Amino acid sequence: MPGLLDPNDVYAADRPGQLSPVVQGFPSRVYVPNTLSDTVTVIDPATYKVIGTIGVGHQPQHVVPSWDLKTLWVNNDLGNTLTPIDPSTGKAGVPVDVHDPYNLYFTPDGKYAVVMASQDRQLVFRDAHTMQQVKTVPVNCAGVNHADFSPDGRYFIVSCEFSGELLKVDTASMTVVAQQKLPMEGAMPQDVKISPDGRTWYIADMMANGLWVLNGDTFATPTLLPTGKGTHGLYVSRDSKSLYISNRGEGSISVLDFATGKPRAKWQLPGGGSPDMGGVSADGKVLWLSGRYNAEVYALSTDDGHLLARIPVGLGPHGLCVYPQPGRYSLGHTGVFR
């Protein structure tokens, strides 16, 4: 894998405006997969206006940047396909057959895509470019959905939403090397994000209403940090100082201070909402989130959390992708860049 720019900050390549030469000519857009409309809404972030709608497969869950930054993959979960979008033109290509692609990640060396096949209870390693299947890894948990990689790329942590479990997966051998049940009945882990120093993992849990704080190396039992009802998505600020946490069940966003490991602010959406998945603008000034149950998208100022725009989209908006973003390569999901 490419070496880290800063051994003390895995997000050092994600600074404002630090775009790869690969994406510098791409127009800035927000791509919103609408799970119940089988479409992707395209928003111009400069005007906060919808400028297009792309028809895709059945139940698109996430829009995922490829490792080489050249393609956006729409995960059509129940359609069993990936729809490629060319971010230079905004045009969709020919769908690729992939079974149960709930979510999609890429190994840090860029060789493999890892399909989170939630209903199939599998992690499916595929060629990162052709999407040809390389290895299928059955998992003994329900609802594999989100992940993040260690700083050296040797392992990744996976959340299992429906059985309340975590997996530790060896990247090179493509094997599950550890598994644990979260210490709360009814736990439902969601998004996974590592701290800038690479020492701490945060796992959102929508039923525990907070973050599980984990040492990935030891994989010891994590502790719970309360944030808000329905904790769901996790996004790192461009200066690597804060973690934005969407609390879908109460219409709020918590802001965690990485230096202290504690929340320092909570932003409430005026009139409520259901903030879910999203990303941070290339300049770091705007946090974009889908409103899962409200058929809308929220744009919030990262200065103080005030609402900049509320934009109607299709039904069931989910894994929203802001693109392009700074970074040398993508690890997947809605944009995890290093």
C-alpha positions in Angstrom: 0.0 0.0 0.0 1.2 3.6 -0.5 2.9 4.8 2.7 1.1 7.3 5.0 2.1 10.9 4.4 2.3 11.3 8.2 2.7 8.2 10.5 0.8 10.1 13.2 -2.2 11.0 10.9 -3.8 8.5 8.6 -5.9 11.4 7.1 -2.9 13.6 6.3 -3.7 13.4 2.5 -7.2 14.7 3.0 -6.5 18.4 3.6 -8.7 21.0 2.0 -8.2 21.3 -1.8 -5.5 18.5 -1.8 -7.0 16.8 -4.8 -5.3 14.1 -6.7 -4.3 14.9 -10.3 -6.7 12.1 -11.3 -9.8 14.0 -10.1 -8.8 17.7 -10.6 -10.9 18.1 -13.7 -14.0 16.4 -12.3 -17.0 18.7 -11.6 -17.9 18.9 -7.9 -21.1 17.0 -7.3 -23.1 15.3 -4.6 -24.5 11.8 -5.6 -27.5 10.5 -3.6 -28.6 6.9 -3.9 -32.4 6.7 -3.3 -33.0 3.1 -2.1 -36.8 3.2 -2.6 -36.7 5.1 -5.9 -34.0 3.1 -7.7 -32.3 6.3 -8.7 -29.3 8.5 -7.9 -30.0 12.2 -7.5 -27.2 14.5 -8.6 -26.8 17.9 -6.7 -24.6 20.8 -7.6 -23.1 21.8 -4.2 -22.3 25.3 -5.4 -26.0 26.1 -5.9 -27.6 23.4 -3.7 -29.8 22.5 -6.7 -30.7 19.1 -8.2 -29.2 19.0 -11.7 -30.0 15.4 -12.7 -31.4 12.0 -11.9 -29.7 8.7 -12.9 -31.8 5.5 -13.1 -29.9 2.6 -11.5 -30.6 -0.9 -10.2 -32.9 -2.1 -7.5 -32.3 -0.7 -4.0 -29.1 1.4 -4.4 -27.5 1.7 -1.0 -24.2 3.5 -1.4 -22.2 5.4 -4.0 -18.6 4.3 -3.6 -15.4 5.9 -5.1 -13.1 3.3 -6.6 -9.6 2.9 -5.2 -8.0 4.6 -8.3 -10.6 7.5 -7.9 -11.7 7.1 -11.6 -15.2 5.5 -11.0 -18.1 5.8 -8.7 -19.8 2.5 -8.0 -23.5 2.5 -7.2 -24.3 -0.5 -4.9 -27.6 -1.9 -6.2 -28.1 -4.3 -3.3 -31.3 -6.1 -4.3 -30.6 -5.6 -8.0 -27.4 -7.6 -7.6 -25.4 -5.2 -9.7 -22.9 -2.3 -9.5 -23.6 0.6 -11.7 -20.5 2.6 -12.7 -20.7 6.3 -13.0 -18.0 8.3 -14.7 -17.4 11.3 -12.4 -15.9 13.3 -15.2 -19.2 13.3 -17.1 -21.8 12.1 -14.6 -22.9 9.4 -17.0 -23.7 5.9 -16.0 -22.1 2.9 -17.7 -23.1 -0.7 -18.1 -24.0 -2.4 -14.8 -21.7 -5.2 -13.6 -23.3 -8.4 -12.0 -22.3 -8.6 -8.4 -24.5 -10.5 -5.9 -25.8 -8.7 -2.8 -23.5 -5.6 -2.9 -24.8 -3.8 0.2 -21.5 -1.9 0.6 -18.1 -1.9 -1.0 -14.5 -1.3 0.2 -11.1 -1.6 -1.3 -7.9 -3.1 0.2 -5.3 -0.3 0.7 -2.9 -1.8 -1.9 -5.7 -1.3 -4.5 -5.8 -5.0 -5.6 -9.1 -6.1 -4.3 -12.6 -4.8 -3.8 -14.4 -6.2 -0.7 -18.1 -6.6 -1.1 -20.1 -6.5 2.1 -22.7 -9.1 1.1 -25.0 -8.6 4.1 -27.8 -11.0 3.3 -25.4 -13.7 2.0 -23.4 -13.4 5.2 -20.2 -13.1 3.2 -17.2 -10.9 2.5 -16.5 -11.3 -1.2 -13.0 -10.3 -2.4 -13.0 -9.3 -6.1 -10.6 -7.8 -8.5 -10.7 -4.1 -7.9 -11.0 -3.2 -11.6 -12.9 -6.1 -13.3 -14.9 -7.1 -10.2 -14.2 -10.7 -11.0 -14.6 -12.9 -7.9 -11.4 -13.9 -6.2 -12.4 -15.4 -2.8 -15.6 -15.7 -0.8 -15.3 -15.6 2.9 -18.4 -16.8 4.8 -19.0 -15.0 8.1 -20.6 -16.3 11.2 -22.6 -13.1 11.9 -25.6 -11.3 10.5 -25.5 -8.0 8.6 -21.9 -7.2 7.6 -22.0 -3.7 6.4 -19.2 -1.2 7.4 -15.5 -1.4 7.8 -12.2 0.5 8.1 -8.5 -0.5 7.8 -5.6 -0.3 10.2 -2.9 2.3 9.4 -0.6 -0.4 7.9 -3.5 -2.0 6.0 -2.8 -5.5 7.6 -6.3 -5.9 9.0 -9.7 -4.3 9.0 -12.6 -4.1 11.4 -16.1 -5.0 10.2 -19.5 -4.3 11.9 -22.3 -6.9 11.9 -25.5 -4.9 12.3 -28.1 -7.6 12.9 -26.2 -9.8 15.3 -24.4 -7.0 17.2 -20.9 -8.3 16.5 -17.5 -7.1 15.3 -15.0 -9.0 13.0 -11.3 -8.6 12.6 -10.2 -9.6 9.2 -6.6 -10.3 8.0 -6.2 -8.4 4.7 -3.5 -10.5 3.1 -4.9 -14.0 4.0 -8.5 -12.8 3.5 -9.6 -14.6 6.7 -11.6 -13.7 9.8 -9.0 -13.8 12.7 -11.2 -12.7 15.5 -14.9 -12.1 16.4 -16.7 -10.6 19.4 -20.2 -9.9 20.5 -20.8 -6.3 21.7 -21.5 -6.0 25.4 -25.1 -4.8 25.0 -28.2 -6.7 24.3 -29.7 -5.6 21.0 -26.6 -3.7 19.8 -26.7 -2.6 16.1 -23.3 -1.4 15.0 -23.1 0.7 11.9 -20.3 2.9 10.5 -16.7 2.3 11.5 -13.9 4.9 11.5 -10.3 4.9 12.8 -8.8 7.9 14.7 -6.2 10.0 12.9 -3.4 8.5 15.1 -4.5 5.0 14.1 -4.9 3.8 17.7 -8.6 4.0 18.3 -11.6 2.7 16.4 -15.0 4.2 16.7 -18.1 2.1 15.8 -21.5 3.9 15.6 -24.4 2.0 17.1 -27.9 3.1 16.4 -29.4 1.1 19.3 -26.7 1.8 21.9 -27.1 5.5 20.9 -23.4 6.1 20.8 -19.9 5.0 19.8 -18.1 1.8 20.7 -14.5 2.8 21.4 -12.2 -0.1 20.4 -8.5 -1.0 20.4 -8.2 -2.7 17.1 -4.8 -4.3 17.8 -5.8 -6.1 21.0 -9.5 -6.4 19.9 -10.5 -6.2 23.6 -14.1 -5.5 24.7 -14.9 -1.9 23.6 -16.5 0.8 25.8 -19.5 2.8 25.0 -19.4 6.6 24.5 -23.0 8.1 24.4 -23.6 10.6 21.6 -27.3 10.6 20.6 -30.3 8.5 19.6 -29.8 6.4 16.5 -26.0 7.0 16.1 -25.2 6.1 12.5 -22.6 7.7 10.2 -19.0 8.9 11.0 -17.0 11.6 9.1 -13.6 13.1 9.8 -13.0 16.8 9.5 -10.4 18.1 7.0 -8.0 19.1 9.8 -8.2 15.7 11.4 -9.3 17.3 14.7 -13.0 16.3 14.8 -15.4 13.4 14.0 -18.9 14.3 12.8 -21.5 11.8 14.1 -25.0 11.6 12.6 -27.7 10.7 15.2 -30.4 9.6 12.9 -33.0 8.9 15.6 -33.0 12.5 17.0 -32.1 14.7 14.0 -28.7 15.8 15.3 -25.0 15.7 14.7 -22.5 15.3 17.5 -19.0 16.6 17.1 -16.2 14.5 18.8 -12.9 16.1 19.7 -10.2 13.5 18.8 -7.7 15.1 21.2 -10.0 14.5 24.2 -12.0 11.5 22.9 -15.2 13.3 24.0 -18.1 15.1 22.3 -17.6 18.9 22.3 -20.8 20.0 20.5 -24.2 18.8 19.2 -25.9 20.4 16.3 -29.7 20.0 16.0 -31.4 20.1 12.6 -34.1 22.8 12.7 -37.5 21.0 12.4 -35.8 17.6 12.9 -34.8 15.1 10.3 -33.0 11.7 9.9 -29.3 12.4 9.1 -27.7 9.2 7.9 -24.7 8.8 5.6 -22.7 11.4 3.7 -19.4 13.2 3.5 -17.4 16.4 3.9 -16.9 18.9 1.0 -13.5 19.2 -0.5 -12.8 22.5 1.2 -14.0 21.1 4.5 -16.6 23.8 5.0 -19.8 21.7 4.4 -21.0 18.4 5.9 -23.5 16.7 3.6 -25.9 14.0 4.9 -28.8 12.1 3.5 -32.1 12.3 5.3 -33.0 8.7 5.2 -36.7 8.9 6.2 -37.5 12.4 4.9 -36.5 12.2 1.2 -34.1 15.0 1.6 -30.5 16.0 1.9 -28.9 18.3 4.5 -25.9 20.6 4.0 -24.5 22.0 7.2 -21.7 24.4 8.0 -18.8 22.7 9.7 -18.1 26.0 11.5 -21.1 25.9 13.8 -23.5 23.3 12.3 -26.1 25.7 11.0 -28.2 24.4 8.2 -27.2 25.8 4.8 -29.7 23.9 2.7 -32.4 21.2 2.8 -32.8 19.6 -0.6 -35.7 17.3 -1.7 -34.5 14.1 -3.4 -35.9 10.6 -4.0 -37.3 8.2 -1.5 -35.0 6.5 1.1 -31.8 8.5 0.4 -28.8 6.6 1.9 -25.1 6.4 1.2 -24.5 9.9 -0.2 -21.1 10.6 -1.8 -19.5 14.0 -2.1 -17.1 13.9 -5.1 -14.3 14.6 -5.7 -12.7 14.8 -2.3 -9.0 15.2 -1.3 -6.9 12.0 -1.0 -4.6 9.8 -3.0 -6.8 6.7 -3.0 -10.2 5.4 -1.8 -10.8 2.7 0.7 -14.5 2.7 -0.2 -17.8 3.3 1.4 -19.0 6.9 0.7 -15.5 8.1 0.6 -12.7 7.0 3.0 -9.6 8.5 1.5 -5.9 8.3 2.4 
